[in-house]
Structure formats: structure tokens, C-alpha cells
Amino acid sequence: MAYKNVVIVGASGSVGKIILQGLITAGGYNITVISRQDSPATFPPNVAVHKSDFTASDLQSAFKGQDAVISALGAAGFGEQKKLVDAAINAGVKRFLPSEFSSSSQDAAVLQLLPLFGQKSELIEYLKTKQSATFSWTGIATSLLFDWGLRTGFLEYDIANKTATIWDGGNKTFTMTNEKDLGKAVAAVLQRPEETANRYLFVSSVETTQNEILAALENATGAKWTVNNTTTEEQIHAAVQKLGAGDFSGAYALVRATAYGCTPGLKSNYVTDEVLSNKLLGLELASVAETVNLVTQLDE
């Protein structure tokens, strides 16, 4: 039976907003968001808001009567997720979706690049010890977010200035996921609880290369772009230096490295390196040009 009563923790963050909108678009869910007591975030009128102090007892009270809890907490909140899991179990919640929704925490090469993701990996192991006849979990790996990353400049394609940073020649193949498909994937997990129970799922919207994205952007904008060439080694070295100096922006380059990078053993093409769950979740691979055209039209 599909899960209808759903709680989202971290719904005001970049990923949380996407998941919230995806569930609203899908329809049929009773959605509650957990918001910190001092948070100024606002939510759509059809979404219930529970202001929490994030104590175990308050979370358990908020989770009472809910079918599923979705954690969309960012890096600062990874360590709080065990508390969410315990509160969910004590409240009788049936399904927990941890804050994956990025590059796979089950990939040793990703953990080597991003030790912070070790907290995600540990949580999956914790969830495995807690699964039972009444409690299950689902992890969803999306790799990087494609349309979101183009719009925000996170993927280092600067649409306004028509410049791109290309790693290692730009011909390495990887997968990424669009916002709409992330929302659809989460909704599909809630709609198919039996098939998705206690599984780590890989999803994708595009299988592409940096050069293919660049060509699509040049075609969409009708202009030749300026390319800044770099290497995995240069990017990782600079990122580590930044982090060592207390500049957290270094972590962004390491996240990009989980897709663009040539780190040995990195499984960044989910189409060939993993078992894709697109069919199970009702997702289809999209064309790079179609996504690029939509993003550049919005950017005008």
C-alpha cells in the first residue's frame, strides 16, 4: 500500500525544496515539514509545518502517525540523522529515506574524495541494522543535479558570461539527474513501498560528457564559449588547500569531482557502472539538448 503521510526534514534546503515540490506535483500526499524553531522559512499553504527543537521526544511526537520520513538535511545535518531514524522507529514510521540525493555514498572512490560522505555511508549501515517487518529504508543516489547545476553555476558552466571549466579534456562519460526526476523518484518510492524496501537505488536523467554539454550550450546560445581547461589533480589540490584554510567552497570542487573527475575506481556513470532503477521508478533518460534548451530559455 502506498505511503501517504510524509514528513520532510530539511525542506527549505536546495534538495528539500525539490523533493517538496515533487510530492506536491505528484499529488495525494499529506505533507508535514519539520522546521527549526528559529527558521524564517515559509512553505506552501497546503503543507503542515511542525516547529521543532530537534530533541528526540519532540521529533518522535512529530513523526507519530506518519508513514515515511524523508531526510533532506545538508552537510551540517548528516550527523543528526541517526536521531531522526531512532525517533521514526519509536513513532512507528514505516519508511525512512536518508539524505543521499547526490553522488553515491556506497562508492569507495566517492568517500575518498569526500570523507564527509562517510557519515552518509555509516547511516546506511545503521539503517540495515534497524530494518524489520515494520520498518524499512530506501537510499536514492542521483549523482549531481543537472538542470539545477546549470542554472546556479554549480557545474561551472557560466551561461551569462558564456564560459566553461572543462576537466581532463571533457570526454569522460557520467550521469546526472534533473530536478523533476528527483521529485518523481521520491514519489515513486512512496508509491511502490514493497519493491523499494531496504534498497539503495541509482537514478539518472542524462548520460553525457562535459563536451556534449558545452556543445549543447553553444548551440542553444548561438555563441562560441570560452573554455578554461583544468585537470582532476589541479582541482583536488586546490580544493584541499581551500578546505585546509577553512574555506568550505573547496568541498564544492570535490563534489564536482565525483562526476567529472578521473579518480581510479570512481563509478560515475550509473548507466554502465551500477544497476539503474529508472524503469522501476518510471523515469526515462532525457536528451542533454532538451534540458540545456529549457535552462537557457529560463535564464534569458
Buried (B, 14 or more C-beta within 10 A) or exposed (E): EBBBBBBBBBBBBBBBBBBBBBBBEBEEBBBBBBBBEEEEEEBEEEBEBBEBEBEEEBBBEBBEEBBBBBBBBEBEBBEBBBBBBBBBBBBBBBBBBBBBBBBBBBBEBBBBBBEBBBBBBBBBEBBEEBBEEEBBBBBBBBBBBBBBBBBEEBBBBBBEEBEBBBBBEBEBBBBBBBBBBBBBBBBBBBBBBEBBBBBBBBBBBBBBBBBBBBBBBBEBBEEEBEBEEBBBEEBBEEBEEBBEEEEEEBBEBBBBBBBBBBBEEBBBBBBEBBEBBBEBBEBEBBEBBEBBBBBBEEEE
